[in-house]
Amino acid sequence: MEELELKQLESRIDDLIRVVEHLKEENRSLLSERAQLLERTEKARHRVETMLGRLKTLEQE
């Protein structure tokens, strides 16, 4: 390979490494956001189930 081709290849590899690092960080961020959303969903589900239980109790009175 010529020197120019090697430099171009090296530059392309460096670009790809930067893209991979960016995607890893984005993935970490999205996983964190997903965990927070799952937690909020679970809390909301619990509140709804509690309300439904209270309504059923009121219906039986």
Backbone as JSON Lines, residues from 0, in Angstrom:
{"i":0,"aa":"M","n":[0.84,-1.19,0.0],"ca":[0.0,0.0,0.0],"c":[0.88,1.24,0.0]}
{"i":1,"aa":"E","n":[0.37,2.23,-0.61],"ca":[1.1,3.48,-0.62],"c":[0.94,4.19,0.71]}
{"i":2,"aa":"E","n":[1.82,5.12,0.95],"ca":[1.78,5.93,2.18],"c":[0.45,6.67,2.29]}
{"i":3,"aa":"L","n":[-0.03,7.21,1.18],"ca":[-1.3,7.95,1.18],"c":[-2.46,7.03,1.55]}
{"i":4,"aa":"E","n":[-2.47,5.82,0.99],"ca":[-3.53,4.87,1.31],"c":[-3.51,4.5,2.8]}
{"i":5,"aa":"L","n":[-2.32,4.33,3.35],"ca":[-2.19,4.01,4.76],"c":[-2.72,5.15,5.63]}
{"i":6,"aa":"K","n":[-2.38,6.36,5.26],"ca":[-2.86,7.53,6.01],"c":[-4.38,7.62,5.93]}
{"i":7,"aa":"Q","n":[-4.94,7.36,4.75],"ca":[-6.39,7.42,4.59],"c":[-7.06,6.32,5.43]}
{"i":8,"aa":"L","n":[-6.48,5.15,5.41],"ca":[-7.01,4.04,6.2],"c":[-6.93,4.36,7.7]}
{"i":9,"aa":"E","n":[-5.82,4.9,8.11],"ca":[-5.65,5.28,9.51],"c":[-6.68,6.34,9.91]}
{"i":10,"aa":"S","n":[-6.9,7.29,9.05],"ca":[-7.88,8.34,9.31],"c":[-9.29,7.75,9.41]}
{"i":11,"aa":"R","n":[-9.6,6.83,8.51],"ca":[-10.93,6.19,8.53],"c":[-11.12,5.37,9.8]}
{"i":12,"aa":"I","n":[-10.09,4.67,10.22],"ca":[-10.16,3.88,11.46],"c":[-10.37,4.8,12.66]}
{"i":13,"aa":"D","n":[-9.65,5.91,12.69],"ca":[-9.83,6.88,13.77],"c":[-11.26,7.41,13.79]}
{"i":14,"aa":"D","n":[-11.8,7.71,12.63],"ca":[-13.2,8.17,12.54],"c":[-14.16,7.12,13.09]}
{"i":15,"aa":"L","n":[-13.93,5.88,12.7],"ca":[-14.8,4.8,13.16],"c":[-14.69,4.59,14.67]}
{"i":16,"aa":"I","n":[-13.5,4.73,15.21],"ca":[-13.32,4.62,16.67],"c":[-14.12,5.71,17.38]}
{"i":17,"aa":"R","n":[-14.08,6.94,16.85],"ca":[-14.85,8.04,17.44],"c":[-16.35,7.75,17.37]}
{"i":18,"aa":"V","n":[-16.8,7.22,16.25],"ca":[-18.22,6.89,16.09],"c":[-18.62,5.82,17.11]}
{"i":19,"aa":"V","n":[-17.8,4.79,17.26],"ca":[-18.09,3.72,18.22],"c":[-18.17,4.28,19.64]}
{"i":20,"aa":"E","n":[-17.23,5.13,20.01],"ca":[-17.24,5.72,21.35],"c":[-18.49,6.57,21.56]}
{"i":21,"aa":"H","n":[-18.87,7.32,20.55],"ca":[-20.09,8.13,20.64],"c":[-21.32,7.24,20.8]}
{"i":22,"aa":"L","n":[-21.39,6.17,20.04],"ca":[-22.52,5.25,20.11],"c":[-22.57,4.53,21.46]}
{"i":23,"aa":"K","n":[-21.41,4.2,22.01],"ca":[-21.37,3.58,23.34],"c":[-21.95,4.53,24.38]}
{"i":24,"aa":"E","n":[-21.55,5.78,24.32],"ca":[-22.05,6.78,25.28],"c":[-23.55,6.99,25.1]}
{"i":25,"aa":"E","n":[-23.99,7.07,23.86],"ca":[-25.42,7.23,23.59],"c":[-26.2,6.02,24.11]}
{"i":26,"aa":"N","n":[-25.65,4.84,23.92],"ca":[-26.3,3.62,24.4],"c":[-26.41,3.63,25.92]}
{"i":27,"aa":"R","n":[-25.34,4.03,26.61],"ca":[-25.37,4.12,28.07],"c":[-26.46,5.08,28.52]}
{"i":28,"aa":"S","n":[-26.54,6.21,27.84],"ca":[-27.55,7.21,28.17],"c":[-28.96,6.67,27.96]}
{"i":29,"aa":"L","n":[-29.17,6.0,26.84],"ca":[-30.49,5.44,26.54],"c":[-30.87,4.33,27.52]}
{"i":30,"aa":"L","n":[-29.9,3.52,27.91],"ca":[-30.18,2.47,28.89],"c":[-30.57,3.07,30.24]}
{"i":31,"aa":"S","n":[-29.9,4.15,30.6],"ca":[-30.24,4.84,31.85],"c":[-31.64,5.42,31.78]}
{"i":32,"aa":"E","n":[-31.94,6.05,30.67],"ca":[-33.27,6.63,30.47],"c":[-34.34,5.53,30.5]}
{"i":33,"aa":"R","n":[-34.04,4.42,29.87],"ca":[-34.99,3.29,29.85],"c":[-35.26,2.79,31.27]}
{"i":34,"aa":"A","n":[-34.2,2.67,32.06],"ca":[-34.36,2.2,33.44],"c":[-35.25,3.17,34.23]}
{"i":35,"aa":"Q","n":[-35.03,4.46,34.03],"ca":[-35.86,5.46,34.72],"c":[-37.32,5.36,34.29]}
{"i":36,"aa":"L","n":[-37.54,5.18,33.0],"ca":[-38.91,5.06,32.5],"c":[-39.59,3.79,33.01]}
{"i":37,"aa":"L","n":[-38.85,2.71,33.07],"ca":[-39.41,1.47,33.61],"c":[-39.79,1.64,35.08]}
{"i":38,"aa":"E","n":[-38.96,2.33,35.83],"ca":[-39.25,2.58,37.24],"c":[-40.51,3.44,37.38]}
{"i":39,"aa":"R","n":[-40.6,4.49,36.58],"ca":[-41.79,5.34,36.62],"c":[-43.05,4.58,36.22]}
{"i":40,"aa":"T","n":[-42.92,3.72,35.23],"ca":[-44.06,2.91,34.79],"c":[-44.51,1.98,35.9]}
{"i":41,"aa":"E","n":[-43.54,1.37,36.56],"ca":[-43.89,0.45,37.66],"c":[-44.57,1.18,38.8]}
{"i":42,"aa":"K","n":[-44.1,2.37,39.12],"ca":[-44.74,3.17,40.18],"c":[-46.17,3.55,39.77]}
{"i":43,"aa":"A","n":[-46.35,3.94,38.53],"ca":[-47.68,4.3,38.04],"c":[-48.6,3.08,38.07]}
{"i":44,"aa":"R","n":[-48.09,1.94,37.67],"ca":[-48.88,0.7,37.69],"c":[-49.33,0.39,39.11]}
{"i":45,"aa":"H","n":[-48.42,0.54,40.05],"ca":[-48.75,0.28,41.45],"c":[-49.85,1.24,41.93]}
{"i":46,"aa":"R","n":[-49.73,2.52,41.58],"ca":[-50.75,3.49,41.98],"c":[-52.11,3.14,41.38]}
{"i":47,"aa":"V","n":[-52.13,2.76,40.11],"ca":[-53.39,2.39,39.46],"c":[-53.99,1.15,40.11]}
{"i":48,"aa":"E","n":[-53.16,0.15,40.39],"ca":[-53.66,-1.06,41.04],"c":[-54.23,-0.73,42.42]}
{"i":49,"aa":"T","n":[-53.57,0.16,43.15],"ca":[-54.07,0.58,44.46],"c":[-55.42,1.27,44.32]}
{"i":50,"aa":"M","n":[-55.54,2.17,43.35],"ca":[-56.81,2.87,43.13],"c":[-57.92,1.89,42.75]}
{"i":51,"aa":"L","n":[-57.61,0.93,41.9],"ca":[-58.6,-0.07,41.51],"c":[-59.06,-0.89,42.71]}
{"i":52,"aa":"G","n":[-58.12,-1.24,43.57],"ca":[-58.47,-1.96,44.78],"c":[-59.4,-1.15,45.67]}
{"i":53,"aa":"R","n":[-59.12,0.13,45.8],"ca":[-59.97,1.0,46.61],"c":[-61.37,1.12,45.99]}
{"i":54,"aa":"L","n":[-61.42,1.23,44.67],"ca":[-62.73,1.33,44.01],"c":[-63.52,0.05,44.21]}
{"i":55,"aa":"K","n":[-62.89,-1.1,44.11],"ca":[-63.6,-2.37,44.32],"c":[-64.12,-2.45,45.75]}
{"i":56,"aa":"T","n":[-63.32,-1.97,46.69],"ca":[-63.76,-1.96,48.09],"c":[-64.97,-1.07,48.26]}
{"i":57,"aa":"L","n":[-64.95,0.09,47.62],"ca":[-66.09,1.01,47.72],"c":[-67.35,0.41,47.08]}
{"i":58,"aa":"E","n":[-67.17,-0.31,45.99],"ca":[-68.3,-0.93,45.31],"c":[-68.97,-1.99,46.19]}
{"i":59,"aa":"Q","n":[-68.16,-2.67,47.0],"ca":[-68.68,-3.75,47.82],"c":[-69.4,-3.24,49.07]}
{"i":60,"aa":"E","n":[-69.2,-1.98,49.41],"ca":[-69.83,-1.43,50.62],"c":[-71.28,-1.11,50.39]}
